[in-house]
Amino acid sequence: MTDGLRKGLASYGDAGFSLFLRKAFIKAMGYSDDALNRPIVGITNTYSDYNPCHGNVPQIIEAVKRGVMLTGAMPMVFPTISIAESFSHPTSMYLRNLMAMDTEEMIRAQPMDAIVVIGGCDKTLPAQIMAALSADLPTVVIPVGPMVVGHHKGEVLGACTDCRRLWGKYRAGEIDDVEIEAVNGRLAPSVGTCMVMGTASTMACITEALGLSLPMSATIPAPHAERFRSAEASGKVAAALAKAKGPRPSEFLTAASFRNAQVVLQAIGGSTNGLIHLTAMANRTRHRVDLAAFDKLSREVPVLIDLKPSGDHYMEHFHHAGGLPKLMAQLGDLIDLDCKTVTGQTLRDVVADAEDVPGQDAIRTRSNPIKPEGAMAVLHGNLAPRGAVIKHSAASPKLLQHTGRAVVFESVEDMTERVDDPALDVNADDVLVLRNAGPKGAPGMPEAGYLPIPKKLGRAGVKDMVRISDARMSGTAFGTIVLHITPESAVGGPLALVKNGDMIKLDVANRSIDLLVDAAELEKRRAARPPYVTPDWAKRGYAHLFNETILQADEGCDFDFMRGQGKD
Ligand code: FES
């Protein structure tokens, strides 16, 4: 098998000439033959002026290159798409699969013996891992790391749980224009990813649990020196993989690795987005995430991490308490410690090295959990035949069993226009329903599932209501919120049939969500629906590809032709 610069030659009909030409051009960069004859470690560069979460990527890249060269291999950095959560129209999720395709194809197209992917902002790590699992080249993942916390009036602030909480206070008139501006400058005090247990932190933890990144790499704060030492160490590991030609992800990731990732997802009080991404990642391999098995885990695995939005602390506190190795140690027999990691260690080795930090209270024991059950439950019922998800660890206990009158919003735009209308017929016991906000409907399944409490109710002191939708929700949000209702309304799911005033019953203990309308009436409503017409936005380009091939939430919202086995 060819390696290094000889891999994947551009086709000119003469392999010798192709290599000659490649070398002639790359020498324009000043490389020597010694450098060009080394195994190559590709390094993705997702730095972008639009992506503050990745602001430390240039420094991470320098550290990785140092590690690669100290180990005798040749680093080569190349750009890929970068996705920043708040700079991605219409949603970052809409672009995740594009980034996965871009990254996969650039890994395949360019000569490299191992790859280091550096990401962090919500959809980037999933996209990069989906790509790496499909390309199946020896891979080390480096999360960029969380921001450090902010402070305001003696209070610790974190993006973006406190963004939402304080914006809610502003909407309710509890803080004024001057104070909300001050808060705006203090919520994100450094580069790095959101420092609560949002999607970015969730995916970094899942990555470390899978063994695709180095121990502690999920939690080291983005600006810390340790972050760059970890990057240098990651470069060394990648160079060793490049020289040894493995192991590839397919050679050490097992069904147990993916189960461990699900256990960690529950135990950290992780983002609901994590379930979609992990499903998509597994579907790039021969392994699967089964929703029933995931829900069973939710009854067995306690939440042990005391982080916002389920708890009180932030990622840097989790890190200083011992990070993921300590969490996995506390989870004990819920984790399969025989699983291998990219360093060649087993998780047993990783856990054995976990630091014991006296007095820390960010990582709880199983006998003193934050919540006795896991973060998320999977619901089914006539409203969600293929499932829905609720992060009950961040919900109001009194609303987990609730029947209320539906107040329906047709779309995100409709909701935005009407939710604060003083004339809206709504009270605190109602169930807010948002539809046409799924993978295909919005498009890109926006994080609109955290419907705002109508202003008039917010001002009257209502802090939470049952809210249901086919949308997603930011991992940093909280509330009694049912998400990912599948099938989504835009493809004819039952959510499309709900009318204002219908009664909806949520019963999390029994894992059900039902529309209390008889089947004959629902059938009548279904028959009266107009046929699906391709919307104008989906007539060309990537939007067309997206609309034609996007899968539902229970299948990870990948494109149907990108799964491991290709198109059915
Ligand atoms: Fe980038 Fe939260 S906005 S991780």
Residues whose N, C-alpha, C, O or C-beta is under 5 A from the ligand:
A	BS01	FES	C53 E85 G120 C121 D122 T193 C194 A200
